[in-house]
Structure formats: C-alpha cells, structure tokens
Amino acid sequence: MFAKLLVISIGAIFINNFVFSRFLGLCPYLGVSKRLDTAIGMGFAVIFVMTIASAATWIAWQYLLVPSKSNLLYIISDLLGFNLPPSSFDLTYLETITFILVIASLVQFVEMVVQRVSPMLYEALGIYLPLITTNCAVLGVSELNTVVYHYNFIESVVFGFTSGIGFTLALILMAGIREKLELLPLPRAMRGLPLAFLMASLMSLAFMGFAGLSFTK
C-alpha cells in the first residue's frame, strides 16, 4: 500500500505534473506567477481545494452516483420497501455537475477564509482565486480519481494532495524565474506573457526528464 501511494505521489508531483505534463490549470499558473508571495498563497489554496475535493467527490461518486448496493438512494428505497434494483439509481451522468458543485462550495469557503485572514493576499490573487472553481486541474483530479484510475478513498486523497503540491511547485518555480527576469533589460516584445509562455515551454521540457523516474498511470 505504501509503495503504491509513493508511486502516486511521485507521479502527481513530477512525472504527470498537472501544469507541465497535463497542461491543466494554465490560467492561474500564468496569471499568479508574477510574484513569489502570491504564487505561494495560491498554491496553498489549490492544495487545500484539491485535497478536500478529492475526498468529497470520491464519496459523492461512490455513495450517490454509482449504482450499487452501497448507494444511499438504493439503501433508502430498500428501507422504504420499494425493492428496486441498484441499476435504477445510476446517476453517473450527473458526475460533472456534481463535482463542480462540490468544488465551487470549497472554493467559496477558501475565498472567505483568505479574505478574512489576509486581505492583502486576497487583493493580490484577484479574480484568479474564485477562478479555482473552474480550474480544470481541480476538476481533472476528481475525474482521474473516480473515472480513470478508480482509486480508493486513501489513494484519492493522496493523489489530490500531491497533485496540489505539484501545482504549487510549478507556480513557485515560475514565480521565482519571472521575478529574476523582471530585473533584466528585456526587449519590449518579450516582456510579460511572451516570455512567460517561453519559460513555461522550457520548464515543461525540463520536467520531461522525470518521465523515466518511475512507472505510473
């Protein structure tokens, strides 16, 4: 079990990094990586949301959407004496909207906490903080846990947590580089996003070196 969790962690952080390998969550990656402090703040927010969302969406998938004898709707109907087969409660087609509702609720909670605890960080993150709701990296974690990899609860939580660490690593590395590049006399055409895209491409190529580090899905 520990070996599998280690493989999942290494894969999520380095080999299949959501930014450098899967190319998900690029909007906040490019928008918040201008300064190191805002990148760290966004990274911790994403780690929290990814971890809790992985746990919550796995529970919703297993006990509300998937037709089985452990489905809560089937259990309730059985207690009421309807005697319907588990297949009658197949709600997997509601997967995406259910996951988005869960993620949106978590992001709203994080937004309120950040606004209360650190108003300066809240202002610095700006629109990118509520955009975690539609961050395809967070939704991708939930989809991979349930539909693609079929992880159990512990594996899903570990995958969500380490995926958030990988996302944070990408943000911090990019922010550190961009802060240094701001001090250079760059041509006007290369300032801002053009250079950011170039650096993101080079970092993606660098992370391809981890591809042979370990076997992972």
N, C-alpha and C positions, 0 to 999 in steps of 0.2 A: 504493500500500500504506500509506504513512504517513498519507495523508488518511483512509483508512478506519479505521485504528487511532485517529486523533484523534476521529473521529465516535463510534466505540465508547466511547472514554474519556469524552467529554463526556456521552454518553447515559447511561452507567452511573453517573456521579457526580451529575449534576444532573437530567437530563430524566426518566430512568427509575430514579431512586434507589430502592433496594430497600425502604427504610423509608417514604419519603414518597409514592412513586408505586405501587409494587407491594404495599406493606403486608405485607412479609415480614420475619421476624426481630423482631417486636414484643416478644416476651418479654424477651430481653436488653436491648432498646432501652429499655424502661420500667423494668426491674429494676436495670440497672447505671448508669443515667444520673443517679444521685443525687449523685455526686461526680465531679469532673473527672479526678482521677488514676486512678480505677478505669475510667472511660469510655475513657481513652487506652489503658490496659492491655488492656482487652477489644477495643478497636479494632485494635490491632496483632495480637492473636491471631487475630481474624477475617480480617484482611488476609492473614496467612500461610496460614491454612487454606483460604481461598477461592482463593488463587493456586495452591498446590500441588494442591488438589483438582481445580481446572480442568485442570491438566496431566495428573494421574493418571487422572481419569475419561475424559478425551478419548482417552488411549492405550488404556485398557480398552475403550472403546466401539469404537474403530476396529479394534483388533487382536485382540479376544476375542469381542465380542458381535455385531458386524455381519457378515453372511455375504458375504464377498468373498475374492478370491484372496490378499489380504494378511492374512487371518485366520490366526492362529498355529496354531489347531487344524486348519485346512484344509492348511496347509503341512506340518504333522507327518504328517497322514494321507496326504498325497501322497507324502512321503518314504518312508512305510511301504508304499506301493503299493496303498492301498485304492481310489484313483480315484473318490472320492465328489465330487459337485458342491458348490460353495460353499454352495448353499442348504441343505445338510444341517447346516450349522453356524450356523444362525440362533438366536442366544441373546439377542436384543434384549428378550425378555420378562423377562430377569434384570437388566434395566437398573437398576431402583430398588434392589434388594437389593445389587447390586454397588457402586453409588455410595455407599450408606450404609456398607458395609463399609470402603470406602476412606476416607470422611470420618471414621468412628469411629477408625480407626487413626491418622490425622493428629491428631485431637483428643486422643487418649491421649498422643501424643508431646508436643504443646504443653502439656498439663496437667502432665506430668512435668518439662518444662523450666521452666515458671513456678514450680512448687513448689520446684524446686531453686534457681533464680536469685533469686526474690523471694517468700519465704514470706508477707510482708505482703500483697502483691497477690493471691496465691493465696487467702488467707483473705478478702480483700475481695470478690473475684469470687464466691466461694462456689459454689453449685450452678449458677450461670449459665455457668461455664467448661465443665464436662462437657456442659451443655445445647447447646453448639455442635454436638454430634453430631447432634441432632435439629433444629437450626436450619434452618427451611425456606428461609432465604436462601441458605445454603451449598448445599443440595440443588438449589435453584432455579437457581443459577449453572451447575451441571453439566448440568441438564436443558436450559437455554436454549442452552448451547454446542453440545450434540450433537443434540438432537431438534428444537429450534425454529429456531435460526439457522444451524445447520450450519457453524459457524466452523471454520477450520483451527487447527492447534496454536498458532501465534503469536497469532492473534485470540482464542482461548480463554483463553490465559494473561493477555493484556492485559485482557480482559473481567473475568476473575476478580479480578485485582489492582485495577482501577479500581472494581469493584463493592465490594470491601472498603474502598477509600478513601471511597466514598460512604456506606457504612455507618458508618465511623468519623466522618465529618463530621457525620452525623446524631446520633451519640452525644455528640460533643463540644459541639455546639450546644445540645442538650437539657440536658446536664450543666451547662453554663455558666449557662443560664437558671434551672435549678432551684436551683442554689447561691445565686443572687441572690434568688430568691423566698423562700428559707428565712428570709431576714432581714426579710421583711415581716410585719406583723401581719395575717395572713390569717384569715378565718373558719374555724372548726374543720372545717366540712363541705367546705371546698375544699382542705384540706391533704392532701399525699400524692398518691395516684393520681388523684383527681378533677381536680386542677389539671394533673397530668401529661398526662392524656388531652386536656384542653382545649388545652394548649400544643402537643401533637403535632398536633392538628387544625389549629391556626392555622399551624404550620410547614409542614404539607402543602399548605395553600392558598397559602402564600408560594412554595413550590417549583414550583407550577403555572405561575408566571411564566416558568420556563425552557422551557416546552413548545414555544415557537416559536423557540428559540435555534438549533436545528439539526435536520436530518432524521435520524432513527434508527429502527431497527426497534422 
